[in-house]
C-alpha cells in the first residue's frame, strides 16, 4: 500500500508516449498523485519550477537525474502534451537536442533525427532511443522510469 500516495488512472490530455495524433500513440498512462513530491512507484517528479521552459509550447529541457539513472530531453510540442526521450543517440553516443520547429530530437554529431516517440527518422542511427511516459499533475510533470 502506498499510504497517502495514490496512483490515478488516465489523463485526458496526455498519452503514455507522444501526443495525440502522432505515430506511436498509446493508451493513457497511469499518473501519480503525491502530497510530498516524492517518487511514486517508478514515477519521477519534475517540478515545472525547476524546468520553466516546459511551461511554454515548444519549450524543452535537458533533464539529467543520475539518482534516477535518467538522461532525457523533455518537451512540450503541443499544448498540454509532454514527451520525453533518452538523450543519448544510439549511433554515436552524442547528446541529442530538441528542435521545436520540427518536434524532433537531432544529434549534432552525425545528423540522426528521432521522432517524439523515439523512432529513427533520419540515420545513420538505426536503433530508436527510448521514450518515457510523461503526465502533468498541477505544477509537476511525472516521468515514468
ROMARVO-598790 format. One record per residue: residue number from 1; residue in three letters; x, z, y of N, C-alpha, C in turn. Coordinates in nm, 4 decimals, decimal comma. Atoms other than C-alpha are relative to their C-alpha. Example, Ala and Ser with C-alpha at 12.3 -4.5 7.8 and 13.67 -1.06 7.14 Angstrom:
# ROMARVO-598790
resi_resn_nu_nw_nv_cau_caw_cav_cu_cw_cv
1_ALA_0,0890_0,0000_-0,1190_1,2300_0,7800_-0,4500_0,0900_0,0000_0,1200
2_SER_-0,0820_-0,0060_-0,1190_1,3670_0,7140_-0,1060_-0,0770_0,0730_0,1090
//
This chain:
# ROMARVO-598790
resi_resn_nu_nw_nv_cau_caw_cav_cu_cw_cv
1_UNK_0,0836_0,0000_-0,1185_0,0000_0,0000_0,0000_0,0875_0,0000_0,1240
2_UNK_-0,0782_0,0151_-0,1208_0,1244_-0,0843_0,3456_-0,0299_0,1106_0,1012
3_UNK_0,0339_-0,1052_-0,0954_-0,0440_0,2096_0,5227_-0,0692_-0,0585_0,1207
4_UNK_0,0605_0,0494_-0,1229_-0,1228_0,1371_0,8864_0,0141_-0,1504_0,0141
5_UNK_-0,0209_0,1444_-0,0070_0,0129_-0,2123_0,8445_-0,0980_-0,0686_-0,0930
6_UNK_0,0891_0,0764_0,0861_-0,2184_-0,4733_0,7062_0,0272_-0,1476_0,0182
7_UNK_-0,0211_0,1432_-0,0056_-0,1999_-0,8392_0,6305_-0,1354_-0,0665_0,0161
8_UNK_0,1234_0,0721_-0,0263_-0,4711_-1,0585_0,7760_0,0132_-0,1407_-0,0548
9_UNK_-0,0047_0,1339_0,0558_-0,5594_-1,3874_0,6155_-0,0591_-0,0974_0,1006
10_UNK_0,0505_0,1073_-0,0829_-0,5964_-1,7015_0,8185_0,0473_0,0057_0,1441
11_UNK_-0,0338_0,0127_-0,1406_-0,5160_-1,8244_1,1651_-0,0569_-0,1337_0,0443
12_UNK_0,0700_0,1230_-0,0363_-0,7404_-2,0785_1,3296_0,0902_-0,1028_0,0652
13_UNK_-0,0828_0,0959_-0,0728_-0,4710_-2,2348_1,5484_0,1311_-0,0315_-0,0692
14_UNK_-0,1307_0,0176_0,0621_-0,1751_-2,2113_1,3112_-0,0158_-0,0343_-0,1474
15_UNK_-0,0035_0,0281_0,1428_-0,0907_-2,3504_0,9703_0,1326_0,0458_-0,0545
16_UNK_-0,1198_-0,0564_0,0630_0,1734_-2,2446_0,7225_0,1275_-0,0670_0,0467
17_UNK_-0,1185_0,0715_-0,0448_0,4243_-2,5119_0,8149_-0,0471_-0,1185_0,0823
18_UNK_0,0362_0,1120_-0,0844_0,3892_-2,7549_1,1014_-0,1276_0,0248_0,0773
19_UNK_0,1187_-0,0086_-0,0845_0,0947_-2,8284_1,3269_-0,1079_-0,0907_-0,0556
20_UNK_0,1111_0,0825_0,0459_-0,2467_-2,9754_1,2638_0,0290_-0,1454_0,0316
21_UNK_-0,0195_0,1417_-0,0192_-0,2219_-3,3477_1,2181_0,1391_-0,0495_-0,0327
22_UNK_-0,1346_0,0428_0,0346_0,1464_-3,3519_1,1217_0,0129_-0,0126_-0,1503
23_UNK_-0,0301_0,0109_0,1426_0,2833_-3,4560_0,7885_0,0401_0,1365_-0,0523
24_UNK_-0,0367_-0,1280_0,0589_0,3226_-3,1609_0,5565_-0,0956_0,1116_0,0353
25_UNK_0,0967_-0,1028_-0,0369_0,0164_-2,9804_0,6881_-0,0463_0,0742_-0,1249
26_UNK_0,0463_-0,0787_0,1132_-0,0924_-2,6987_0,4632_-0,1011_0,1023_0,0465
27_UNK_0,1027_-0,0990_-0,0309_-0,3496_-2,4229_0,4485_0,0561_0,1102_0,0884
28_UNK_-0,0411_-0,1087_-0,0878_-0,3414_-2,1336_0,6913_0,0755_0,1069_-0,0777
29_UNK_-0,0828_-0,1033_0,0620_-0,0790_-1,8711_0,6124_-0,0537_0,1372_0,0346
30_UNK_0,0356_-0,1355_-0,0369_-0,1474_-1,5005_0,5971_0,0867_0,0443_0,1159
31_UNK_-0,0760_-0,0460_-0,1157_-0,0415_-1,3378_0,9199_-0,0017_0,1509_0,0054
32_UNK_-0,0077_-0,1450_-0,0036_0,0776_-0,9820_0,9589_-0,0580_0,0590_0,1272
33_UNK_0,0383_-0,0792_-0,1151_-0,0549_-0,7215_1,1920_0,0695_0,1335_-0,0168
34_UNK_-0,0829_-0,1187_0,0151_0,1700_-0,4293_1,2610_0,0031_0,0756_0,1312
35_UNK_0,0048_-0,0811_-0,1216_0,1404_-0,1453_1,5089_0,1363_0,0213_0,0633
36_UNK_-0,1292_-0,0363_-0,0570_0,5122_-0,0744_1,5493_0,0985_-0,1160_0,0108
37_UNK_-0,0871_0,1154_-0,0145_0,6581_-0,4307_1,5404_0,1013_-0,0155_-0,1117
38_UNK_-0,0944_0,0108_0,1114_0,8488_-0,3740_1,2149_-0,0421_-0,1144_-0,0919
39_UNK_0,0306_0,1068_0,0948_0,8684_-0,6417_0,9467_-0,1074_0,0454_-0,0981
40_UNK_0,1080_-0,0271_0,0936_0,5681_-0,6618_0,7163_0,0164_-0,0934_-0,1186
41_UNK_-0,0075_0,0747_0,1257_0,6284_-0,7750_0,3577_0,0473_-0,1437_0,0160
42_UNK_-0,0583_0,1330_-0,0093_0,8571_-1,0708_0,4256_-0,0207_-0,0713_0,1315
43_UNK_0,0210_0,0594_-0,1317_0,7404_-1,1444_0,7800_0,0955_0,0642_0,0996
44_UNK_-0,0959_-0,0477_-0,0994_0,9926_-1,1136_1,0639_-0,0622_-0,0167_0,1386
45_UNK_0,0574_0,0121_-0,1345_0,8669_-1,0343_1,4167_0,0982_-0,0639_0,0974
46_UNK_-0,0763_0,0618_-0,1071_0,9897_-1,2486_1,7046_-0,0770_0,0240_0,1301
47_UNK_0,0728_-0,0283_-0,1245_0,8674_-1,0850_2,0271_0,0241_-0,1106_0,1029
48_UNK_-0,0138_0,1071_-0,0978_0,7975_-1,3526_2,2873_0,0805_0,0446_0,1219
49_UNK_-0,0821_-0,0501_-0,1103_0,9646_-1,1295_2,5469_0,1484_-0,0302_-0,0253
50_UNK_-0,1383_0,0319_0,0354_1,2911_-1,1983_2,3595_0,0275_-0,1504_-0,0008
51_UNK_-0,0123_0,1458_0,0073_1,2241_-1,5747_2,3444_-0,0990_-0,0632_0,0976
52_UNK_0,0991_0,0448_-0,0993_1,0459_-1,6637_2,6722_-0,0245_-0,1508_-0,0006
53_UNK_0,0208_0,1452_0,0043_1,0966_-2,0408_2,6240_-0,1152_-0,0370_-0,0934
54_UNK_0,1060_0,0296_0,0967_0,8475_-2,0226_2,3358_-0,1401_0,0216_0,0561
55_UNK_0,1320_-0,0196_-0,0605_0,5643_-1,9277_2,5737_-0,0533_-0,1295_0,0600
56_UNK_0,0388_0,1274_-0,0598_0,5567_-2,2880_2,7015_-0,0031_-0,1098_-0,1054
57_UNK_0,0053_0,1162_0,0883_0,4506_-2,6035_2,5206_0,1263_-0,0823_0,0232
58_UNK_-0,1266_0,0720_-0,0070_0,7691_-2,7963_2,4434_0,1198_0,0929_-0,0024
59_UNK_-0,1088_-0,0962_0,0019_0,9738_-2,4781_2,4544_0,0530_0,0236_-0,1395
60_UNK_-0,0625_-0,0278_0,1298_1,2166_-2,3896_2,1787_0,1100_0,1016_0,0193
61_UNK_-0,1042_-0,1022_-0,0054_1,4698_-2,1242_2,0932_0,0797_0,0007_-0,1293
62_UNK_-0,0850_-0,0253_0,1160_1,7623_-2,0681_1,8630_-0,0207_0,1457_-0,0376
63_UNK_0,0215_-0,1372_0,0471_1,6915_-1,7606_1,6525_0,1029_0,0279_-0,1083
64_UNK_-0,1062_-0,0372_0,0929_1,9893_-1,6024_1,4807_-0,0152_0,1492_-0,0287
65_UNK_0,0243_-0,1391_0,0397_1,8961_-1,2832_1,2956_0,0711_0,0266_-0,1327
66_UNK_-0,0757_-0,0193_0,1244_2,1717_-1,2033_1,0454_-0,0577_0,1090_-0,0897
67_UNK_0,0582_-0,1063_0,0817_1,9918_-0,8869_0,9328_-0,1147_-0,0505_-0,0872
68_UNK_0,1060_0,0626_0,0793_1,7136_-1,1158_0,8017_0,0479_-0,1288_-0,0661
69_UNK_-0,0589_0,1224_0,0541_1,9506_-1,3944_0,6923_-0,0694_-0,1242_0,0552
70_UNK_0,0694_0,1100_-0,0651_1,7882_-1,6285_0,9439_0,0860_-0,0652_0,1071
71_UNK_-0,0576_0,0836_-0,1046_1,9430_-1,9080_1,1468_-0,0974_-0,1170_0,0118
72_UNK_0,1074_0,0986_-0,0109_1,6466_-2,1141_1,2658_-0,0161_-0,0467_0,1437
73_UNK_0,0473_0,0442_-0,1295_1,5135_-2,3149_1,5530_-0,1519_0,0126_-0,0065
74_UNK_0,1442_-0,0201_-0,0090_1,1603_-2,2185_1,6582_-0,0476_-0,0754_0,1234
75_UNK_0,0504_0,0799_-0,1112_0,9497_-2,4448_1,8807_-0,1519_0,0078_0,0074
76_UNK_0,1445_0,0140_-0,0203_0,6016_-2,4824_2,0271_-0,0259_-0,1444_0,0450
77_UNK_0,0168_0,1410_-0,0366_0,5449_-2,8606_2,0124_-0,1379_-0,0334_0,0553
78_UNK_0,1371_0,0200_-0,0471_0,1698_-2,8342_2,0802_-0,0549_0,1359_0,0405
79_UNK_0,0547_-0,1301_-0,0415_-0,0416_-2,5666_2,2481_-0,0433_0,0849_-0,1206
80_UNK_0,0377_-0,0941_0,1051_-0,0673_-2,2663_2,0138_0,0566_-0,0308_-0,1366
81_UNK_-0,0575_0,0395_0,1277_0,1320_-2,4362_1,7391_0,1492_0,0284_0,0026
82_UNK_-0,1408_-0,0379_0,0064_0,4700_-2,2978_1,6355_0,0597_-0,0475_-0,1320
83_UNK_-0,0713_0,0449_0,1188_0,7228_-2,4415_1,3925_0,1369_0,0678_-0,0025
84_UNK_-0,1347_-0,0556_0,0167_1,0466_-2,3002_1,2536_0,0668_-0,0716_-0,1156
85_UNK_-0,0777_0,0636_0,1061_1,3133_-2,4818_1,0562_0,1412_0,0562_0,0010
86_UNK_-0,1388_-0,0433_0,0159_1,6546_-2,3883_0,9244_0,0841_-0,0794_0,0979
87_UNK_-0,0753_0,0634_-0,1077_1,9075_-2,4666_1,1952_0,1256_-0,0724_-0,0473
88_UNK_-0,1248_0,0607_0,0473_2,1964_-2,5845_0,9768_-0,0316_-0,1310_-0,0733
89_UNK_0,0217_0,1325_0,0576_2,1985_-2,9571_0,8971_0,0476_-0,0023_-0,1455
90_UNK_-0,0348_0,0083_0,1418_2,2047_-3,0327_0,5257_0,1102_-0,1023_-0,0271
91_UNK_-0,1051_0,0996_0,0197_2,4562_-3,3121_0,5770_0,1388_0,0554_0,0287
92_UNK_-0,1346_-0,0402_-0,0388_2,7488_-3,1645_0,7652_0,0114_0,1431_0,0476
93_UNK_0,0008_-0,1416_-0,0364_2,6574_-2,8001_0,8296_0,0140_0,0237_0,1502
94_UNK_0,0044_-0,0198_-0,1449_2,6293_-2,8532_1,2068_-0,1352_0,0612_0,0362
95_UNK_0,1259_-0,0595_-0,0439_2,3614_-2,6657_1,4009_-0,0822_-0,1026_0,0767
96_UNK_0,0897_0,0956_-0,0635_2,0647_-2,8831_1,4993_-0,0598_0,0598_0,1263
97_UNK_0,0703_-0,0390_-0,1215_1,8927_-2,8727_1,8367_-0,1383_-0,0628_-0,0027
98_UNK_0,1362_0,0511_-0,0070_1,5235_-2,9240_1,9082_-0,0098_-0,1006_0,1138
99_UNK_0,0280_0,0995_-0,1035_1,4203_-3,2372_2,1010_-0,1490_0,0050_0,0307
100_UNK_0,1426_-0,0149_-0,0308_1,0905_-3,1535_2,2741_-0,0724_-0,1335_0,0182
101_UNK_0,0651_0,1291_-0,0249_1,0224_-3,5175_2,3669_-0,0504_-0,0642_-0,1286
102_UNK_0,0403_0,0614_0,1267_1,0072_-3,6272_2,0032_-0,0503_0,1024_-0,1020
103_UNK_0,0393_-0,1091_0,0914_0,9219_-3,2875_1,8459_0,0761_-0,0096_-0,1324
104_UNK_-0,0871_0,0091_0,1171_1,2160_-3,3248_1,6086_0,1255_0,0828_0,0238
105_UNK_-0,1299_-0,0666_-0,0089_1,5431_-3,1471_1,5330_0,1071_-0,1056_-0,0219
106_UNK_-0,1037_0,1023_0,0026_1,8550_-3,3530_1,5944_0,1355_0,0657_-0,0220
107_UNK_-0,1347_-0,0492_0,0268_2,2019_-3,2945_1,4536_0,0978_-0,0737_0,0917
108_UNK_-0,0918_0,0651_-0,0935_2,4654_-3,3586_1,7214_0,1258_-0,0570_-0,0669
109_UNK_-0,1242_0,0440_0,0652_2,7445_-3,4200_1,4678_-0,0069_-0,1422_-0,0540
110_UNK_0,0079_0,1311_0,0637_2,6238_-3,7259_1,2762_-0,1328_-0,0709_0,0223
111_UNK_0,1226_0,0683_-0,0389_2,2795_-3,8042_1,4171_-0,1197_0,0155_-0,0912
112_UNK_0,1178_-0,0204_0,0848_2,0478_-3,6820_1,1409_-0,1141_0,0552_0,0845
113_UNK_0,1195_-0,0456_-0,0707_1,6922_-3,6199_1,2612_-0,0975_0,0550_-0,1028
114_UNK_0,0925_-0,0679_0,0904_1,4458_-3,3800_1,0985_-0,1348_0,0189_0,0689
115_UNK_0,1353_-0,0233_-0,0502_1,0678_-3,3574_1,1424_-0,0271_0,1500_0,0081
116_UNK_0,0375_-0,1399_-0,0147_0,8942_-3,0314_1,2293_-0,0241_0,0681_-0,1344
117_UNK_0,0190_-0,0584_0,1334_0,8212_-2,9817_0,8572_0,1310_0,0057_-0,0788
118_UNK_-0,1312_-0,0050_0,0634_1,1956_-3,0104_0,7795_0,0428_-0,1274_-0,0697
119_UNK_-0,0344_0,1236_0,0712_1,1817_-3,3560_0,6226_0,0978_-0,0845_0,0821
120_UNK_-0,0990_0,0872_-0,0637_1,4571_-3,6082_0,6963_-0,0701_-0,1243_0,0527
121_UNK_0,0534_0,1220_-0,0606_1,3528_-3,8811_0,9390_0,1083_-0,1058_0,0131
122_UNK_-0,1139_0,0895_-0,0165_1,6982_-4,0314_1,0011_0,1209_0,0662_-0,0640
123_UNK_-0,1203_-0,0518_0,0644_2,0134_-3,9898_0,7919_0,1180_-0,0033_0,0941
124_UNK_-0,0444_0,0040_0,1374_2,2873_-3,9524_0,6970_-0,0494_0,1135_-0,0900
125_UNK_0,0523_-0,1058_0,0876_2,1262_-3,6283_0,5735_-0,1007_-0,0603_-0,0970
126_UNK_0,0964_0,0459_0,0999_1,9328_-3,6879_0,2522_-0,0895_0,1139_-0,0478
127_UNK_0,0774_-0,1179_0,0397_1,8051_-3,3333_0,1929_-0,0692_0,0601_0,1213
128_UNK_0,0694_-0,0623_-0,1128_1,5412_-3,1676_0,4128_0,0595_0,1373_0,0329
129_UNK_-0,0302_-0,1381_-0,0347_1,6013_-2,8446_0,5997_-0,1263_0,0814_-0,0291
130_UNK_0,1137_-0,0849_0,0355_1,3796_-2,5516_0,5055_-0,0867_0,0292_0,1228
131_UNK_0,0964_-0,0359_-0,1034_1,0668_-2,4936_0,7131_-0,0618_0,1345_-0,0355
132_UNK_0,0546_-0,1339_0,0187_0,9165_-2,1479_0,7608_-0,1358_0,0114_0,0689
133_UNK_0,1276_-0,0246_-0,0661_0,5556_-2,0463_0,8327_0,0189_0,0902_0,1217
134_UNK_-0,0029_-0,0804_-0,1217_0,5077_-1,9084_1,1849_-0,1426_0,0133_0,0509
135_UNK_0,1300_-0,0244_-0,0619_0,1964_-1,7496_1,3327_0,0199_0,0914_0,1203
136_UNK_-0,0057_-0,0854_-0,1190_0,1265_-1,5783_1,6623_-0,1099_0,1046_-0,0080
137_UNK_0,0937_-0,1106_-0,0129_-0,0404_-1,2409_1,6995_0,0349_0,0700_0,1306
138_UNK_-0,0272_-0,0594_-0,1303_-0,0633_-1,1295_2,0610_0,1269_-0,0574_0,0589
139_UNK_-0,1262_0,0417_-0,0610_0,2821_-1,1410_2,2182_0,1151_-0,0036_-0,0992
140_UNK_-0,1034_0,0041_0,1031_0,4683_-1,1642_1,8878_-0,0244_-0,1201_-0,0906
141_UNK_0,0042_0,1015_0,1052_0,5467_-1,4624_1,6683_0,0485_0,0678_-0,1267
142_UNK_-0,0402_-0,0536_0,1293_0,5770_-1,3788_1,2994_0,0473_-0,1162_-0,0853
143_UNK_-0,0591_0,1024_0,0833_0,8049_-1,5878_1,0831_0,0087_0,0546_-0,1421
144_UNK_-0,0041_-0,0450_0,1384_0,7665_-1,5648_0,7065_0,1325_-0,0396_-0,0622
145_UNK_-0,1335_0,0204_0,0589_1,1060_-1,5250_0,5404_-0,0139_-0,0294_-0,1470
//
